[in-house]
Amino acid sequence: MRAPIGDFDHATPAPDSLDALTRPVADAVRHWRGSVPADRIVYVDTEPEWADTAVFLEHYGKDLLDRSANCVVVAGKRGGETTPAACLVLSATRVDVNGAVRRHLGARKASFAPMDTATEETGMEYGGITPIGLPSDWPLLVDSAVVDLPYVLVGSGRRRGKLLVPGKVFAELPNAVVLEGLGI
């Protein structure tokens, strides 16, 4: 199969690649109920040492910058309560943690979650966290620019491999909220 974006040696429908995904991501694909069929989500095999965006683009093509997104875990705090959330923004932008995230979560303070917290709570590897398969009670804040793309390159739950996902899928994920200006 040819990948819908990018130039990858190995591309397969995600339902045929469950063994390459972390358990929460594989479970989400296995029990998929979105308006876009699960086989339109494509797994591409990539080198784990090239997982970070800048290095990834060096090896797989700078043209993917405008078609890739990063998923980061944040924590909003207010009165001793901490609310974890995930944010999905285009890779060429950064998450507006102190503005859009803080306001949306109703938090006094918001910050990036520590790496060990992010990986333990998601069951995913750092550098591969993806919105597909996140804990079901977490808010997922998605920049509107991500949803508008025909296909978006995101993590697969592991540093090895990526998922190519139709942008509109992200607006349909559990607890997803599409926000204008989340990525700045």
Sequence and secondary structure as in RCSB ss.txt:
>XXXX:A:sequence
MRAPIGDFDHATPAPDSLDALTRPVADAVRHWRGSVPADRIVYVDTEPEWADTAVFLEHYGKDLLDRSANCVVVA
GKRGGETTPAACLVLSATRVDVNGAVRRHLGARKASFAPMDTATEETGMEYGGITPIGLPSDWPLLVDSAVVDLP
YVLVGSGRRRGKLLVPGKVFAELPNAVVLEGLGI
>XXXX:A:secstr
   SSS  S EEEGGG GGGS HHHHHHHHT  SSS GGGSEEE   GGG SHHHHHHHH GGGGGGBEEEEEEE
EEETTEEEEEEEEEETTS B IIIIIHHHHT SEEEE  HHHHHHHHTS TT   STT  TTS EEEEHHHHTSS
 EEEE SSSS EEEE TTHHHHSTTEEEETTSB 
